[in-house]
Amino acid sequence: MTHVPRLVVAAPASGSGKTTVATGLMAAFAERGLAVSPHKVGPDYIDPGYHALATGRPGRNLDAYMCGPELVAPLFAHGAAGCELAVVEGVMGLFDGVSGAGELASTAHVAKLLKAPVVLVVDASSQSRSVAALVHGFASFDPEVRLAGVILNKVGSERHEQLLREALEEVGVPVYGALYRTPQVATPSRHLGLVPVAERSTEALDSVRASAAMVREGCDLEGLLSLARSAPPLAEEAWSASAPSGARGTAREAATVPHPTTKPVVAVAGGAAFTFSYAEHTELLEAAGAEVATFDPLHDEHLPEGTAALVIGGGFPEVYAPDLSANEQLRKDVATLAAAGAPVVAECAGLLYLSRSLDGKAMCGVLDADARMSGRLTLGYRDAVAIGDSVLAPAGTRMRGHEFHRTVLEPGAGPSPAWGMRLPAPRVEGFVQQGVHASYLHTHWAALPDIAHRLVERCLR
């Protein structure tokens, strides 16, 4: 049984202030000395960076589409182990899930899987009594979702707050806070959302502190903590990175995985240009017997000593293309490693880094393709099938993932593509050559733990 007090912070729509409120709550409770576990519904990589800054713990994602509904509670229990409170930030509007799939992967779906009370953050800037109709609709839409209260955001004045509270009394929904409009907590955005923490560490810390101060002043923290403690125990056991290869393992199933006598070094790209990663990937690699070494392609001139495999996740190489290109020695190291047949797994930003060029700037040249920025956003969940055998997965492996980019790669697939997809239109995508697997598709390895074992075994061979 897992009994961690927990709250889900949701909203009627994107842009209501979920991230500001959720991050502020995390920071405010952490400042009180509580061990706070931060979580984010969906595939988003950026918000968890702010959550980690607020709590001092890894921000973790809960994605019922990419990992399956059955792993949501176990992954939550894994991340929240030993904590006194968990705050889960929702995605989009409360009931917005996978297109055409009902509630799947929505904040409401995850809240039900976690048996967690929901607090709705409402942008009250252009309404007064109408807020009651809005909240009543959300509270009654799905009786299985426990909408336990509201935090009013962007309140204009004391009189405005009074009108809003009076309206909500009519529908019997408690108000746990009223936050007034302030520019201090504004977080800059660009073409793919918020600017990651790694790119603005000092400003990000100031923003988190401002959010915490606003929440302390405007929210009933004791009431919210009491609400979180009302969540019932979860029967599901915690997920374990050490589960046997091929198992969607929990702690009960975990077994000692035979480790090699010498741990192969798996280099993982980090730094400001490559900020997109899931904490579970590193945990799975280490559990499979690897030594994980993080490096920064913007500053490190060589791969970590003894590198046997390379993982390059997502991020913003388009913002740093000149600097990545200028680090010529590292680009040569990457190309040499790939030419030797070592395992190289690249997703999205990593795909661009392995290409011949990005916006006219020389990249690693591992792939016979060129990338450029475009005005079109590619965004959405994907069902993918492995076209052939690769270091990532055997041919025929089915994988759910996510695309999120404003770049175009020409050509979009090599002679041996990585994935076949049906939606949004039938196509093949990505590159498989020697030990390289490169694709736009972001994946969550907890859904297929064999990936980490396969990668480490390939190093040993």
C-alpha positions as CSV (number, residue, x, y, z in Angstrom):
1,M,0.0,0.0,0.0
2,T,1.1,3.5,-0.8
3,H,-0.2,6.3,1.4
4,V,1.3,9.6,0.2
5,P,-0.9,12.7,0.7
6,R,-1.5,14.1,-2.8
7,L,-3.2,16.8,-4.8
8,V,-3.8,17.2,-8.5
9,V,-3.7,20.9,-9.7
10,A,-5.9,21.2,-12.8
11,A,-7.5,24.0,-14.8
12,P,-10.4,24.5,-17.2
13,A,-8.0,25.2,-20.0
14,S,-4.3,25.8,-20.8
15,G,-3.1,29.3,-19.8
16,S,-5.0,29.4,-16.6
17,G,-1.9,29.4,-14.3
18,K,-1.5,25.7,-13.5
19,T,2.3,25.7,-13.6
20,T,2.6,28.9,-11.5
21,V,0.2,27.6,-8.9
22,A,1.6,24.0,-8.8
23,T,5.2,25.1,-8.7
24,G,4.4,27.7,-6.0
25,L,2.6,25.1,-3.9
26,M,5.6,22.7,-4.3
27,A,8.0,25.4,-3.2
28,A,5.9,26.7,-0.4
29,F,5.5,23.3,1.2
30,A,9.1,22.4,0.6
31,E,10.1,25.7,2.4
32,R,8.1,24.4,5.4
33,G,10.4,21.4,5.6
34,L,8.1,18.8,3.9
35,A,9.6,16.3,1.5
36,V,7.5,17.1,-1.6
37,S,7.3,14.8,-4.7
38,P,6.6,16.7,-7.9
39,H,4.7,15.2,-10.9
40,K,3.4,16.3,-14.2
41,V,0.6,14.8,-16.2
42,G,1.6,14.1,-19.9
43,P,4.8,14.1,-21.8
44,D,6.0,17.6,-21.0
45,Y,9.7,17.9,-20.2
46,I,9.9,21.6,-19.3
47,D,7.5,22.0,-16.4
48,P,9.2,19.2,-14.4
49,G,12.4,21.3,-14.5
50,Y,10.7,24.0,-12.6
51,H,9.1,21.4,-10.2
52,A,12.6,20.0,-9.5
53,L,13.9,23.5,-8.7
54,A,11.0,24.0,-6.3
55,T,11.4,20.7,-4.4
56,G,15.0,19.5,-4.8
57,R,13.7,16.2,-6.2
58,P,13.4,15.0,-9.8
59,G,10.3,16.1,-11.6
60,R,8.5,13.0,-12.9
61,N,5.9,12.5,-15.6
62,L,2.7,10.5,-15.4
63,D,1.5,9.6,-18.9
64,A,-1.3,7.2,-19.3
65,Y,-0.9,7.0,-23.0
66,M,2.9,6.5,-23.4
67,C,3.3,4.2,-20.4
68,G,-0.2,2.8,-20.1
69,P,-2.8,3.4,-17.4
70,E,-1.6,0.4,-15.4
71,L,1.8,2.1,-14.8
72,V,0.5,5.5,-13.6
73,A,0.1,4.6,-9.9
74,P,3.2,2.4,-9.8
75,L,5.4,5.2,-11.3
76,F,3.8,7.7,-8.9
77,A,4.5,5.5,-5.9
78,H,8.1,5.1,-7.1
79,G,8.7,8.8,-7.4
80,A,6.8,9.7,-4.2
81,A,8.5,7.1,-2.0
82,G,9.5,8.6,1.3
83,C,7.7,11.9,0.7
84,E,5.2,13.6,2.9
85,L,3.3,15.3,0.1
86,A,2.9,14.9,-3.7
87,V,1.7,17.7,-6.0
88,V,0.6,16.6,-9.5
89,E,0.3,19.4,-12.2
90,G,-2.2,18.6,-14.8
91,V,-2.1,19.1,-18.6
92,M,-4.3,21.3,-20.7
93,G,-7.9,21.4,-19.5
94,L,-9.0,18.9,-16.8
95,F,-10.9,16.6,-19.2
96,D,-8.7,17.0,-22.3
97,G,-7.1,13.7,-23.3
98,V,-5.9,11.9,-26.4
99,S,-7.9,13.0,-29.4
100,G,-10.7,10.6,-30.1
101,A,-10.0,8.4,-27.1
102,G,-12.2,9.9,-24.4
103,E,-10.6,10.5,-21.1
104,L,-7.4,8.6,-21.9
105,A,-4.3,10.4,-20.6
106,S,-6.3,13.5,-19.4
107,T,-5.7,15.1,-16.0
108,A,-9.1,13.7,-14.9
109,H,-8.0,10.2,-15.9
110,V,-4.7,10.4,-14.0
111,A,-6.5,11.9,-10.9
112,K,-8.9,8.9,-10.9
113,L,-6.0,6.4,-11.3
114,L,-4.3,8.1,-8.3
115,K,-7.6,8.5,-6.3
116,A,-6.5,12.1,-5.7
117,P,-8.5,15.2,-5.0
118,V,-8.4,17.9,-7.7
119,V,-8.0,21.6,-7.1
120,L,-9.1,23.7,-10.1
121,V,-7.1,26.8,-10.9
122,V,-9.5,29.2,-12.5
123,D,-8.4,32.3,-14.5
124,A,-10.9,34.8,-13.0
125,S,-9.7,37.9,-14.8
126,S,-12.8,38.4,-16.9
127,Q,-15.6,37.1,-14.8
128,S,-17.4,37.3,-11.5
129,R,-20.6,35.3,-10.8
130,S,-20.1,33.3,-14.0
131,V,-17.3,31.5,-12.2
132,A,-20.0,29.5,-10.3
133,A,-21.4,28.1,-13.5
134,L,-18.0,27.2,-14.9
135,V,-16.9,25.4,-11.7
136,H,-20.3,23.7,-11.3
137,G,-20.0,22.3,-14.8
138,F,-16.5,20.9,-14.1
139,A,-17.5,19.5,-10.7
140,S,-20.5,17.6,-12.1
141,F,-19.2,16.5,-15.5
142,D,-17.6,13.3,-14.1
143,P,-18.8,12.1,-10.7
144,E,-15.7,9.9,-10.4
145,V,-13.4,12.9,-10.4
146,R,-13.3,14.5,-6.9
147,L,-13.1,18.2,-7.7
148,A,-12.5,19.3,-4.1
149,G,-11.8,23.0,-4.4
150,V,-10.8,26.0,-6.4
151,I,-7.8,28.4,-6.5
152,L,-8.8,31.7,-8.1
153,N,-6.0,33.2,-10.2
154,K,-5.5,36.7,-11.7
155,V,-8.0,38.3,-9.3
156,G,-8.2,42.0,-9.9
157,S,-9.1,43.5,-6.5
158,E,-10.5,42.7,-3.0
159,R,-14.0,43.5,-4.3
160,H,-13.5,41.1,-7.2
161,E,-12.4,38.4,-4.9
162,Q,-15.4,38.9,-2.7
163,L,-17.8,38.5,-5.7
164,L,-16.0,35.4,-6.8
165,R,-16.2,33.8,-3.3
166,E,-19.8,34.6,-2.9
167,A,-20.6,33.0,-6.3
168,L,-18.8,29.8,-5.4
169,E,-20.6,29.6,-2.1
170,E,-23.8,29.1,-4.2
171,V,-22.4,25.9,-5.7
172,G,-20.7,24.6,-2.5
173,V,-17.2,24.4,-3.9
174,P,-14.5,25.5,-1.3
175,V,-12.1,28.3,-2.3
176,Y,-8.5,27.4,-1.2
177,G,-6.9,30.6,-2.5
178,A,-7.1,33.9,-4.4
179,L,-4.0,35.0,-6.3
180,Y,-3.8,38.6,-7.5
181,R,-2.3,39.6,-10.8
182,T,1.5,40.1,-10.6
183,P,4.2,40.2,-13.2
184,Q,6.8,38.8,-10.8
185,V,6.0,35.2,-11.6
186,A,6.0,35.5,-15.4
187,T,8.0,32.9,-17.1
188,P,9.3,33.6,-20.6
189,S,8.1,31.4,-23.5
190,R,9.2,30.7,-27.0
191,H,8.4,28.4,-29.9
192,L,7.9,25.2,-27.8
193,G,6.6,26.6,-24.6
194,L,8.4,27.8,-21.4
195,V,12.1,28.4,-21.5
196,P,13.8,25.5,-19.6
197,V,15.3,26.0,-16.2
198,A,18.8,25.0,-17.5
199,E,18.8,28.1,-19.8
200,R,17.8,30.6,-17.1
201,S,18.8,29.2,-13.8
202,T,19.0,32.4,-11.8
203,E,15.8,33.9,-13.3
204,A,14.0,30.6,-12.9
205,L,14.9,30.4,-9.2
206,D,13.6,34.0,-8.8
207,S,10.4,33.0,-10.6
208,V,9.9,29.9,-8.3
209,R,10.5,32.0,-5.2
210,A,8.0,34.6,-6.4
211,S,5.4,31.8,-7.1
212,A,6.0,30.4,-3.6
213,A,5.6,33.8,-2.0
214,M,2.4,34.5,-3.9
215,V,1.0,31.1,-2.9
216,R,1.9,31.5,0.7
217,E,0.1,34.8,0.8
218,G,-2.9,33.9,-1.1
219,C,-3.6,30.2,-0.4
220,D,-4.8,28.2,2.6
221,L,-1.8,25.9,2.8
222,E,-3.1,24.1,5.9
223,G,-6.4,23.5,4.2
224,L,-4.7,22.2,1.1
225,L,-2.4,19.9,3.1
226,S,-5.5,18.5,5.0
227,L,-7.2,17.9,1.6
228,A,-4.1,16.1,0.3
229,R,-4.1,13.9,3.4
230,S,-7.7,12.9,2.7
231,A,-6.6,10.9,-0.3
232,P,-7.0,7.1,0.3
233,P,-4.1,4.6,0.1
234,L,-3.1,3.2,-3.3
235,A,-3.0,-0.6,-3.6
236,E,-0.5,-0.6,-6.4
237,E,3.1,-1.2,-5.6
238,A,5.9,1.0,-6.7
239,W,7.5,0.6,-10.1
240,S,11.1,-0.6,-10.0
241,A,13.9,0.0,-12.5
242,S,15.4,-3.3,-11.3
243,A,12.6,-5.5,-12.5
244,P,13.5,-8.4,-14.8
245,S,14.1,-7.5,-18.4
246,G,10.9,-7.6,-20.4
247,A,8.7,-7.0,-17.3
248,R,6.6,-4.0,-16.6
249,G,8.0,-4.5,-13.1
250,T,6.9,-3.4,-9.7
251,A,8.9,-3.9,-6.5
252,R,7.3,-7.3,-5.8
253,E,8.5,-8.6,-9.2
254,A,12.0,-7.0,-8.9
255,A,14.9,-9.4,-9.1
256,T,18.6,-8.9,-9.0
257,V,19.7,-8.2,-12.6
258,P,23.1,-9.8,-13.4
259,H,25.5,-6.9,-13.9
260,P,28.7,-7.1,-15.9
261,T,32.0,-7.0,-14.0
262,T,32.9,-3.8,-15.8
263,K,30.2,-1.3,-16.2
264,P,29.9,0.1,-19.7
265,V,29.8,3.9,-19.8
266,V,26.6,5.3,-21.4
267,A,27.1,9.0,-22.1
268,V,23.9,11.0,-21.9
269,A,23.7,14.5,-23.4
270,G,22.7,17.3,-21.1
271,G,23.2,21.0,-20.7
272,A,21.1,23.9,-22.0
273,A,20.7,22.4,-25.5
274,F,19.5,19.0,-24.4
275,T,17.2,19.4,-21.4
276,F,14.5,16.8,-22.3
277,S,14.9,13.6,-20.4
278,Y,12.9,11.3,-18.1
279,A,14.5,10.4,-14.8
280,E,13.5,6.7,-15.2
281,H,15.7,6.4,-18.3
282,T,18.9,6.9,-16.2
283,E,17.5,4.7,-13.5
284,L,16.8,1.9,-16.0
285,L,20.3,2.2,-17.6
286,E,22.0,2.0,-14.1
287,A,19.8,-0.9,-13.1
288,A,20.8,-2.7,-16.3
289,G,24.4,-2.4,-15.3
290,A,25.6,0.8,-17.0
291,E,27.6,3.7,-15.6
292,V,25.7,6.8,-16.8
293,A,27.9,9.8,-17.5
294,T,26.3,13.2,-18.4
295,F,28.1,15.6,-20.7
296,D,27.3,19.0,-22.2
297,P,27.7,19.2,-26.0
298,L,27.9,23.0,-25.7
299,H,31.0,23.0,-23.6
300,D,32.6,19.5,-23.3
301,E,35.2,18.9,-26.1
302,H,35.2,15.2,-25.7
303,L,32.8,12.4,-24.8
304,P,33.2,11.0,-21.3
305,E,36.2,8.7,-21.0
306,G,35.4,5.1,-22.0
307,T,32.1,6.0,-23.6
308,A,30.6,2.8,-25.0
309,A,27.1,4.1,-25.9
310,L,25.5,7.5,-26.4
311,V,22.0,8.7,-25.6
312,I,21.0,12.2,-26.9
313,G,17.5,13.2,-26.0
314,G,15.3,16.2,-26.8
315,G,15.9,19.9,-26.3
316,F,16.6,23.1,-28.3
317,P,19.7,22.6,-30.5
318,E,18.1,25.1,-33.0
319,V,18.7,27.8,-30.3
320,Y,22.3,26.8,-29.9
321,A,23.2,25.7,-33.4
322,P,26.2,28.0,-33.8
323,D,27.7,26.9,-30.5
324,L,27.1,23.2,-31.1
325,S,28.7,23.6,-34.5
326,A,31.7,25.4,-33.1
327,N,32.5,22.5,-30.8
328,E,34.1,20.6,-33.7
329,Q,36.1,18.2,-31.7
330,L,33.0,16.8,-29.9
331,R,31.2,16.5,-33.2
332,K,34.1,14.4,-34.5
333,D,34.0,12.2,-31.4
334,V,30.3,11.5,-31.9
335,A,30.8,10.7,-35.6
336,T,33.7,8.4,-34.8
337,L,31.7,6.6,-32.1
338,A,28.8,6.1,-34.4
339,A,31.1,4.9,-37.3
340,A,32.5,2.2,-34.9
341,G,29.1,0.7,-34.6
342,A,28.5,1.8,-30.9
343,P,24.9,2.1,-29.8
344,V,23.7,5.7,-30.4
345,V,20.1,6.5,-29.5
346,A,18.8,10.0,-30.5
347,E,15.4,11.5,-30.1
348,C,14.2,14.8,-31.7
349,A,17.0,17.2,-30.7
350,G,19.4,14.3,-30.8
351,L,18.3,13.5,-34.3
352,L,19.0,17.1,-35.4
353,Y,22.5,17.0,-33.7
354,L,23.4,13.8,-35.6
355,S,22.3,15.3,-39.0
356,R,24.6,16.9,-41.5
357,S,23.5,20.4,-40.8
358,L,21.0,22.5,-38.8
359,D,19.9,25.8,-40.2
360,G,23.1,25.8,-42.3
361,K,25.4,25.1,-39.4
362,A,27.5,21.9,-39.5
363,M,26.4,19.2,-37.1
364,C,27.9,15.7,-36.5
365,G,27.3,14.4,-40.0
366,V,26.3,10.9,-38.8
367,L,23.1,11.1,-40.8
368,D,22.8,12.0,-44.5
369,A,20.1,14.6,-43.8
370,D,19.8,18.3,-43.2
371,A,17.5,20.1,-40.7
372,R,16.0,23.5,-40.6
373,M,13.5,25.5,-38.6
374,S,10.0,25.8,-40.0
375,G,6.9,27.7,-39.1
376,R,4.8,24.6,-38.6
377,L,4.4,22.9,-35.2
378,T,4.4,19.1,-35.2
379,L,2.7,18.0,-32.0
380,G,0.9,14.9,-30.8
381,Y,0.9,11.3,-29.5
382,R,2.0,8.6,-32.0
383,D,1.6,4.8,-32.3
384,A,4.8,3.5,-33.8
385,V,6.0,0.1,-35.0
386,A,9.7,-0.7,-35.4
387,I,10.5,-1.3,-39.1
388,G,13.6,-3.3,-38.5
389,D,15.9,-4.5,-35.7
390,S,17.9,-1.8,-34.0
391,V,19.7,-1.2,-30.7
392,L,16.5,0.2,-29.4
393,A,14.0,-2.6,-30.2
394,P,13.5,-5.7,-32.4
395,A,11.5,-5.4,-35.6
396,G,7.7,-5.3,-35.0
397,T,8.0,-3.8,-31.6
398,R,5.1,-1.5,-30.9
399,M,5.8,1.7,-29.1
400,R,3.7,4.8,-28.1
401,G,5.5,8.1,-28.2
402,H,5.2,11.8,-28.7
403,E,6.3,14.3,-31.3
404,F,6.9,18.0,-30.4
405,H,9.0,20.2,-32.8
406,R,9.1,23.0,-35.2
407,T,11.9,21.7,-37.4
408,V,11.9,19.7,-40.6
409,L,14.5,17.1,-41.6
410,E,15.2,16.3,-45.2
411,P,14.9,13.5,-45.9
412,G,12.7,12.5,-43.0
413,A,13.8,8.8,-43.2
414,G,16.8,6.8,-44.2
415,P,17.1,3.7,-46.3
416,S,16.3,1.8,-43.0
417,P,13.6,3.8,-41.2
418,A,13.2,3.7,-37.5
419,W,9.4,3.7,-37.2
420,G,6.3,3.2,-39.2
421,M,3.2,5.3,-38.2
422,R,-0.4,5.5,-39.3
423,L,-1.3,8.9,-37.9
424,P,-1.6,11.7,-38.6
425,A,-0.9,10.1,-42.0
426,P,0.8,6.8,-43.0
427,R,4.6,7.3,-43.1
428,V,7.9,6.0,-42.2
429,E,10.3,8.1,-40.1
430,G,13.8,8.1,-38.6
431,F,17.1,6.4,-39.3
432,V,18.6,3.0,-38.3
433,Q,22.2,2.4,-39.4
434,Q,24.8,0.3,-37.7
435,G,24.3,1.0,-34.0
436,V,22.4,4.3,-34.6
437,H,18.7,4.7,-33.9
438,A,17.6,8.3,-34.5
439,S,14.0,9.6,-34.7
440,Y,11.8,12.5,-33.9
441,L,9.8,10.3,-31.6
442,H,10.1,10.9,-27.8
443,T,9.6,7.6,-25.9
444,H,9.3,6.7,-22.2
445,W,11.4,3.6,-21.5
446,A,9.4,2.6,-18.5
447,A,6.8,1.3,-21.0
448,L,9.5,-1.0,-22.4
449,P,12.3,-1.7,-19.9
450,D,14.0,-4.0,-22.5
451,I,15.4,-0.9,-24.2
452,A,17.9,-0.2,-21.4
453,H,18.9,-3.9,-21.2
454,R,19.2,-4.2,-24.9
455,L,21.4,-1.1,-25.0
456,V,23.8,-2.3,-22.3
457,E,24.0,-5.8,-23.8
458,R,25.0,-4.2,-27.2
459,C,27.8,-2.3,-25.4
460,L,29.1,-5.6,-24.0
461,R,29.0,-7.3,-27.4
